[in-house]
Amino acid sequence: MDEGLPTILLNKGPALDEFMRSFQAADLLPQNKKEQLFARCAEIAATYPHDDSEIVSSHNDLVRPSNILFDGNRLWLVDWEAAFLNDRYADLAVVANFVATTDAEEKEYLHAYFGYPPDEYQLARFFLMQQIAHIFYTMVYLLLGSSGKPMDWSVDLPEFGSFHKRMWTGEINIADSQTKIIYGRVHWNRLSKNIRQARFDEAVRIVSGRHRPYFTLSTAGGVH
């Protein structure tokens, strides 16, 4: 499974089915948390549009800060091996984990990308893609880090923003198994916080109000 592809959770097909089955079989989360994870994934998948007008050339591997370089004048994205056409909000959501830590920074970030202030729909769609990324990275990094072995849930976790800041500066490398597990749990904690916010329900309302649902994803991991 390519680590850089959160939108797999929105794309109906064998790859998604196999991914969901693998995570179910690994039994990495307590049952109540796993049910919550799949429920939120199903809700977003039923809401998020399959919109060809938003499919653009995408890097798809910006979870690695080493792929984002700045020479003092210009930003460079390197290592385009995973690049293909994808939803524009996927790359935006992943990079925002490193550079947009407040609502004001998020709006400034999207303003810089679009060239004008984001409207409520763009903010809502961006927020839902962020939750898809949290779900995906929770699943992927718990799978990669655990290697099918029981995990120690007593380990204290860093705060989401500070963890990404340390990744950005190179202080943290998520190459080893324990750090992968921590990273997966850090995303789970952020997801759990975000879905309790009024903004989550509002984002679902705004996006679903503009688009007919593409497909639904059951809490058992099946696509319909």
KAPEJO-V376901 format. One line per field, one symbol per residue. phi: phi as a letter, one per 40 degrees, with the letter a starting at -180 (. if undefined). Layout:
phi=???
This chain:
phi=.cccbdcdcbbcicccdccccccdccfcbddcccccccccccccccbcccbccbcbcbcgacccdccbbbcgbacbbbgccccacacdcccdcccddcbbbbccccccccccccgacccccccccdcccdcdcccccdccccccccfgbcbcccccbccdcccccccccgcbbccccccccdccccccccddcccccccccccdccccccbcdcabbcccgcbb
